[in-house]
Amino acid sequence: MNETVTARYQFAVAPMMAWTDRHYRYLARLLSRHAVLYTEMVTTGALRHGDPSRHLDFSEDEQPVVLQIGGSEPDEMAFAAELAQRWGYAAVNINCGCPSPRVQRGAFGACLMQTPDTVAACVRAMRDAVDIPVTVKCRIGVDRDERYEPLRDFVSVVSDAGAQHFDVHARNAWLDGLSPAQNRDVPPLRYDHVRRLKDEMPHLTILLNGGLRDWETIDRERKSLDGVMVGREAYQNPWFLAEVDARVANLSGPSDRFAVAMAYRAYVESQLAQGVPLMRCCKHLLGLFNGMKGARLFRRALSEDGPTSPTDIGVLDRALECVSP
C-alpha cells in the first residue's frame, strides 16, 4: 500500500514518551475521530528481546494508529515493521528526531539525520518486509547548522528509498548542551524550511510539527502543507482535540467535556478489572477541564488520591464531582 495515512487525514498527535500510550490514545479518540494517533517510540531492542504484546497491544477503537520505531539496523527495523503490520498498525514511523543522550547512544533518533544512507537502508528493508506505509519523523537539522540544504539532502536520499511521508519538527536538534526538554523550546522554529521542502518536493506528504498551540497558526500553516502534527498542546489540553473533526473534516466533534470524561470512566473501569492501576489511565485526564470552574480541585483530587488508591474508581468519581455540570 503506497497511500500514506495523511492522504486521508490532515491532523496528527505527535509521539511523546510516557504520554501517548494506549490509554491516552483511547481518550484522544473520544475527542476526535479524524486525528492520526502515534504510539510512544518503541525500540527495536524492546521488541526483539522484550514482550512485544506489552509494547504493541492496542484497541481497534484507537485506529488509525502509527507505530513509531527507534533503531538503525535495517534487519531489526524490518523485523519491527513486520510486527507493526501483524498487530494491525496503520503505518510504521522511523524516529529521526529525538535528541536524548540515551537515544544517541543507541545510534538512532536525531543523529540519524547525519547518516541519511543508513535511514534509506532501513526504509528499503522495511518496505520490502511490509505493505503498510513506512514514514519518517525528523528535525530540520542537527546542532547549530541552520541551513536548509541538509534537510533537503536528507529527505531526498530517504525519499528515493521509498519513504513518501515526513513529519518534520521545525527545529534543529542540538545533540550537545541541551536537554530533551530544552530541545523542544530553545532551537528556533523555522517553518519556512518546511514550507520550502514541500514546495520543492510536492510529491511528498509533509506534516509540520513544533510550536503549534493555537488553531489560527495551524490553519495558516496547513494551507501550504499536507497537514500538521501537534504534541504538547494535544496532551496538556486534551479538549483542544475536540475541534479537529470540524477543522479537517467539516464534522461536528464533542461539545461536552463531562460527557467525554464519563465515557472515559467506563474505559477506566474496564482497565481496572484487568489490573491496570487507576492513575495509569487517569493521569491523561488531568488537563481535560483546563479553564473550567473546579478544574484545579479536579486535578488535586486525582493527583492526591489516585496514587494511594490504585483500584478505586471512586477516586475518579469524586474528582469529577468537582466539575460536575
BANU-296940 format. One record per residue (C-alpha): x, y, z; residue in three letters. Coordinates in pm, whole numbers. Each point is the difference from the previous one (the first is absolute). Layout:
(site (X, Y, Z), Ala)
...
***
This chain:
(site (0, 0, 0), Met)
(site (157, 328, -111), Asn)
(site (-268, 237, 127), Glu)
(site (115, 181, 312), Thr)
(site (-219, 40, 304), Val)
(site (-18, 375, -59), Thr)
(site (-134, -41, -349), Ala)
(site (-324, -36, 197), Arg)
(site (76, 188, 320), Tyr)
(site (152, 344, 54), Gln)
(site (63, 9, 374), Phe)
(site (221, -223, 214), Ala)
(site (88, -18, 368), Val)
(site (377, -27, 40), Ala)
(site (165, -301, 162), Pro)
(site (103, 97, 355), Met)
(site (182, -224, 244), Met)
(site (-197, -80, 319), Ala)
(site (-298, 188, -141), Trp)
(site (-149, -151, -318), Thr)
(site (-60, -346, 138), Asp)
(site (-308, -205, -84), Arg)
(site (-205, 157, 280), His)
(site (64, 353, -122), Tyr)
(site (-78, -109, -354), Arg)
(site (-336, -138, 112), Tyr)
(site (-82, 340, 153), Leu)
(site (122, 180, -312), Ala)
(site (-226, -212, -215), Arg)
(site (-300, 97, 211), Leu)
(site (85, 360, -89), Leu)
(site (76, -44, -371), Ser)
(site (-70, -267, -259), Arg)
(site (220, 165, -262), His)
(site (331, 52, 180), Ala)
(site (276, -246, -80), Val)
(site (146, -131, 327), Leu)
(site (358, -111, 57), Tyr)
(site (142, -233, 261), Thr)
(site (287, 84, 226), Glu)
(site (331, -91, -160), Met)
(site (73, -372, 35), Val)
(site (356, -119, -59), Thr)
(site (88, -297, -214), Thr)
(site (181, -151, 298), Gly)
(site (-314, 13, 214), Ala)
(site (-191, -185, -271), Leu)
(site (273, -254, -67), Arg)
(site (92, -78, 360), His)
(site (-308, 103, 197), Gly)
(site (-370, -79, -8), Asp)
(site (-142, 139, -328), Pro)
(site (-356, -15, 129), Ser)
(site (82, 237, 286), Arg)
(site (127, 258, -247), His)
(site (-235, -58, -293), Leu)
(site (-346, -97, 124), Asp)
(site (-266, 262, -60), Phe)
(site (-374, 30, -47), Ser)
(site (-148, 10, -350), Glu)
(site (-199, 299, 128), Asp)
(site (325, 200, -17), Glu)
(site (54, -37, -375), Gln)
(site (160, 147, -201), Pro)
(site (314, -53, 212), Val)
(site (360, 24, -122), Val)
(site (277, -192, 176), Leu)
(site (319, 202, 46), Gln)
(site (322, -203, 3), Ile)
(site (344, 93, 130), Gly)
(site (287, -182, -164), Gly)
(site (261, 11, -274), Ser)
(site (69, -360, -107), Glu)
(site (-193, -83, -319), Pro)
(site (-69, -362, 96), Asp)
(site (-127, 99, 344), Glu)
(site (-211, 281, -143), Met)
(site (-152, -244, -250), Ala)
(site (-78, -237, 287), Phe)
(site (-171, 285, 190), Ala)
(site (-198, 96, -310), Ala)
(site (-119, -358, -41), Glu)
(site (-127, 6, 357), Leu)
(site (-173, 333, -62), Ala)
(site (-183, -145, -298), Gln)
(site (-86, -321, 187), Arg)
(site (-148, 202, 288), Trp)
(site (-210, 208, -240), Gly)
(site (165, 343, 13), Tyr)
(site (-91, 242, -277), Ala)
(site (365, 89, -69), Ala)
(site (347, -22, 152), Val)
(site (210, 310, 68), Asn)
(site (379, 31, 36), Ile)
(site (121, 229, 280), Asn)
(site (262, 236, -144), Cys)
(site (-76, 288, 235), Gly)
(site (61, -92, 364), Cys)
(site (317, 167, 135), Pro)
(site (26, -169, 340), Ser)
(site (342, -135, 106), Pro)
(site (-147, -347, 55), Arg)
(site (-133, -8, -354), Val)
(site (329, 131, -137), Gln)
(site (183, -282, 177), Arg)
(site (-226, -240, -187), Gly)
(site (99, 169, -330), Ala)
(site (-351, 103, -97), Phe)
(site (-227, 300, 36), Gly)
(site (120, 342, -118), Ala)
(site (359, -116, -56), Cys)
(site (-129, -205, -295), Leu)
(site (-47, 324, -192), Met)
(site (380, 0, -33), Gln)
(site (-8, -340, -173), Thr)
(site (-287, 8, -252), Pro)
(site (132, -311, -176), Asp)
(site (-59, -195, 321), Thr)
(site (-361, 119, 15), Val)
(site (-45, -78, -369), Ala)
(site (123, -355, 59), Ala)
(site (-252, -37, 283), Cys)
(site (-280, 131, -218), Val)
(site (82, -244, -280), Arg)
(site (15, -295, 240), Ala)
(site (-328, 97, 163), Met)
(site (-181, 56, -328), Arg)
(site (120, -338, -121), Asp)
(site (-143, -157, 314), Ala)
(site (-344, 163, 24), Val)
(site (-286, 152, -196), Asp)
(site (-89, 274, 248), Ile)
(site (156, 346, -55), Pro)
(site (349, 68, 137), Val)
(site (26, 363, 112), Thr)
(site (266, 217, 165), Val)
(site (-4, 257, 279), Lys)
(site (301, 232, -4), Cys)
(site (129, 345, 95), Arg)
(site (98, 275, -246), Ile)
(site (366, -48, 89), Gly)
(site (258, -92, 259), Val)
(site (194, 224, 242), Asp)
(site (59, 365, -98), Arg)
(site (-5, -42, -377), Asp)
(site (-311, 200, -98), Glu)
(site (35, -49, -376), Arg)
(site (-291, -149, -194), Tyr)
(site (215, -220, -222), Glu)
(site (74, -280, 253), Pro)
(site (-375, -55, 46), Leu)
(site (-56, -6, -376), Arg)
(site (284, -246, -52), Asp)
(site (-116, -230, 282), Phe)
(site (-357, -14, -128), Val)
(site (116, -48, -358), Ser)
(site (210, -307, 86), Val)
(site (-261, -155, 228), Val)
(site (-292, 64, -234), Ser)
(site (193, -157, -289), Asp)
(site (4, -316, 213), Ala)
(site (-379, 1, 13), Gly)
(site (-114, 217, 292), Ala)
(site (-269, 236, -123), Gln)
(site (-117, 153, 328), His)
(site (207, 222, 231), Phe)
(site (-108, 150, 333), Asp)
(site (240, 293, 40), Val)
(site (65, 164, 336), His)
(site (97, 351, -107), Ala)
(site (290, 35, 245), Arg)
(site (356, -121, -13), Asn)
(site (99, -270, 248), Ala)
(site (301, 108, 205), Trp)
(site (179, -320, 88), Leu)
(site (221, 172, 259), Asp)
(site (-77, 256, 267), Gly)
(site (-379, -29, 18), Leu)
(site (-230, -241, 180), Ser)
(site (-281, -168, -195), Pro)
(site (-244, 248, 158), Ala)
(site (214, 297, -104), Gln)
(site (23, -143, -351), Asn)
(site (-376, 47, -26), Arg)
(site (27, 375, 71), Asp)
(site (347, 150, -40), Val)
(site (96, -62, -365), Pro)
(site (-193, 252, -211), Pro)
(site (-302, -105, -201), Leu)
(site (48, 18, -377), Arg)
(site (-334, -72, -162), Tyr)
(site (139, 148, -321), Asp)
(site (231, -301, -37), His)
(site (-296, -237, 11), Val)
(site (-202, 207, -246), Arg)
(site (297, 13, -238), Arg)
(site (41, -377, 26), Leu)
(site (-361, -46, -109), Lys)
(site (40, 252, -280), Asp)
(site (306, -181, -136), Glu)
(site (-135, -352, 54), Met)
(site (-376, 29, -59), Pro)
(site (-34, -375, -59), His)
(site (83, -69, 367), Leu)
(site (-243, 18, 291), Thr)
(site (139, 257, 245), Ile)
(site (-142, 68, 347), Leu)
(site (118, 292, 212), Leu)
(site (83, -60, 367), Asn)
(site (130, 234, 270), Gly)
(site (-144, 291, 197), Gly)
(site (-357, -45, -123), Leu)
(site (-226, 108, 283), Arg)
(site (-292, 187, -158), Asp)
(site (-235, -53, -291), Trp)
(site (80, 334, -164), Glu)
(site (362, -111, -53), Thr)
(site (-100, -352, -98), Ile)
(site (-255, 114, -258), Asp)
(site (250, 246, -149), Arg)
(site (285, -249, -27), Glu)
(site (-192, -297, -130), Arg)
(site (-117, 195, -305), Lys)
(site (340, -56, -159), Ser)
(site (66, -347, 148), Leu)
(site (-174, -335, 17), Asp)
(site (-79, 27, 368), Gly)
(site (128, 64, 349), Val)
(site (122, -205, 294), Met)
(site (-74, 141, 346), Val)
(site (173, -122, 314), Gly)
(site (-13, 165, 341), Arg)
(site (-317, 202, -59), Glu)
(site (-190, -316, -91), Ala)
(site (116, -168, 319), Tyr)
(site (1, 277, 259), Gln)
(site (-331, 139, -126), Asn)
(site (-187, -305, -138), Pro)
(site (-316, 199, -75), Trp)
(site (202, 163, -280), Phe)
(site (-68, -318, -198), Leu)
(site (-375, 58, 13), Ala)
(site (36, 248, -290), Glu)
(site (199, -228, -229), Val)
(site (-290, -168, -178), Asp)
(site (-173, 330, -76), Ala)
(site (324, 157, -126), Arg)
(site (125, -281, -224), Val)
(site (-315, -194, -93), Ala)
(site (-287, 248, 46), Asn)
(site (-156, -235, 253), Leu)
(site (-121, 86, 347), Ser)
(site (211, -107, 297), Gly)
(site (-99, -47, 363), Pro)
(site (-150, 300, 176), Ser)
(site (-5, -116, 363), Asp)
(site (321, -71, 189), Arg)
(site (-185, -171, 282), Phe)
(site (-163, -243, -244), Ala)
(site (345, -84, -139), Val)
(site (129, -54, 353), Ala)
(site (-289, -233, 79), Met)
(site (65, -201, -315), Ala)
(site (365, -26, 104), Tyr)
(site (-112, -103, 349), Arg)
(site (-156, -313, -150), Ala)
(site (334, -74, -168), Tyr)
(site (189, 54, 326), Val)
(site (-233, -241, 178), Glu)
(site (70, -266, -263), Ser)
(site (374, 53, 41), Gln)
(site (-19, -26, 378), Leu)
(site (-165, -339, -47), Ala)
(site (310, -105, -195), Gln)
(site (235, 112, 275), Gly)
(site (107, 336, -147), Val)
(site (65, 255, 278), Pro)
(site (-243, 291, 11), Leu)
(site (249, 280, -68), Met)
(site (152, -174, -300), Arg)
(site (-327, 89, -171), Cys)
(site (-112, 305, 194), Cys)
(site (321, 203, -27), Lys)
(site (-107, 76, -356), His)
(site (-318, 169, 127), Leu)
(site (179, 262, 210), Leu)
(site (-20, 274, -263), Gly)
(site (-345, -78, -138), Leu)
(site (-181, 269, 197), Phe)
(site (263, 274, -31), Asn)
(site (-164, 342, 22), Gly)
(site (-319, -129, 159), Met)
(site (-125, 63, 350), Lys)
(site (116, -282, 226), Gly)
(site (289, -107, -228), Ala)
(site (263, 56, 269), Arg)
(site (-198, -197, 257), Leu)
(site (-48, -278, -256), Phe)
(site (374, -23, -64), Arg)
(site (79, 7, 372), Arg)
(site (-250, -272, 84), Ala)
(site (137, -232, -266), Leu)
(site (365, 74, 67), Ser)
(site (-21, -36, 378), Glu)
(site (-235, -296, 34), Asp)
(site (64, -196, -320), Gly)
(site (350, -128, 80), Pro)
(site (-103, -127, 343), Thr)
(site (-323, -166, -122), Ser)
(site (105, -170, -323), Pro)
(site (-309, -222, -28), Thr)
(site (-274, 242, 110), Asp)
(site (-216, 147, -278), Ile)
(site (-156, 213, 272), Gly)
(site (307, 223, -10), Val)
(site (-93, 103, -353), Leu)
(site (-366, 37, 91), Asp)
(site (81, 233, 288), Arg)
(site (236, 203, -218), Ala)
(site (-268, 36, -267), Leu)
(site (-240, 138, 260), Glu)
(site (230, 305, 12), Cys)
(site (-94, 87, -358), Val)
(site (-342, -166, -24), Ser)
(site (-240, 201, -221), Pro)
***
